Amino acid sequence: MTQDNMTQTSINTTKVANIDDAIEIARQEARAICAAKGEQSPECAAAWDSVEELQAEAAHQRSQQKPPKSAFQRYCEENPDADECRLYDD
C-alpha cells in the first residue's frame, strides 16, 4: 500500500459514522488493492492488516461497553427504598 493509499484509507475511515462501517470500507479497499496488485503483494497484506486492526478495535470497544440496564434495575435506581430493591446481608 502506497503512502497515498494509506492516507486515503485513513481519511475514509475517519469520516464514517461507526467502526462497523469503517471495517466494511476497509474490506472493500483491501479487495480492490489485492485485485489490482495481486494477492501476494505487500500492499495487499498491508490492506488486510488494516482490516484486522479495525476488527480488533471493534472487538475491544464491544468488550468495554456495559450491558443495558433492565427495567428492574432502572426501577431500583429510582426507588431504592422499595421492598423489591432491598439488599440483605447474609
N, C-alpha and C positions, 0 to 999 in steps of 0.2 A: 504494500500500500504506500503510495507516494505521500509526501507531506501535504500536498494539496488535497488528496483524497481523505487523509486523516483529519484535516481541518474541516472539510466539508461534512464528514461524518459527525464530528464534534458539534458543529453548528446545527445540523439536523436534529441531533438527539437533545439539544438544549431547548429546542422550540416545541417539543411535543408536550402534551398535557400530562402524561404519566409514563412510568417506566415500561409498562407493557407495550405502549405504542413505540417507544424507543427501541425495544427489542425487535419488534416486527420490522421497523425501518432498517435496523442494522442487519437483520437476516436478509432482507431484500437486497441491500447493498452488497453483502457478502456473496450472495448468489450471483449478482451481476459481475462483481470483481473476479470471482472464480471462473465464470463463463468466459470472460474476456482474457484473463491472464493465465488460466489453466489451474486445475485443482492442486497441482504440486508446487505452485508458485509461492514465494514468501508473502506476496500481497494477499493471496487467498488465505493463508494461515493467519496473517495479522487481522484480516477482516473477521474471521471466525473467532479469534481471540477476543475481539471487542464484543462480539455477541455473548461469549461466555462470561465476560466481566459484567455486562449488563444483567445477565441472568443471575449471577451471584449477588449482585446488588439488590435485585428484586427479591431474592430469597431472604437476604438479610433484612430488608425493610419489612417483609411479611412476618418474620420472626420477632421483630421488635414491636409490632402492633399488639395492643391489648384487645382481647375479645370484647364485643359489645356487651353492655350490662343487660341483664334480664329485667323484665318488668318488676319482678320481686325485689331485685337489688335496688332499682330506682325507687320503689315504694319505701324500702327500709331507709334509704338515704333521706327521703322526705319526711318519714315518720319513724325516727329512731326509737321512740318510746312505745311503739305498737307491740302488743304481746307477741306477734309473729316474728318480730325482729330482734327480740331479746336473745342475748348470748349468755349461757350459763357456764360457770367454771365447774370442772369435774372435781 
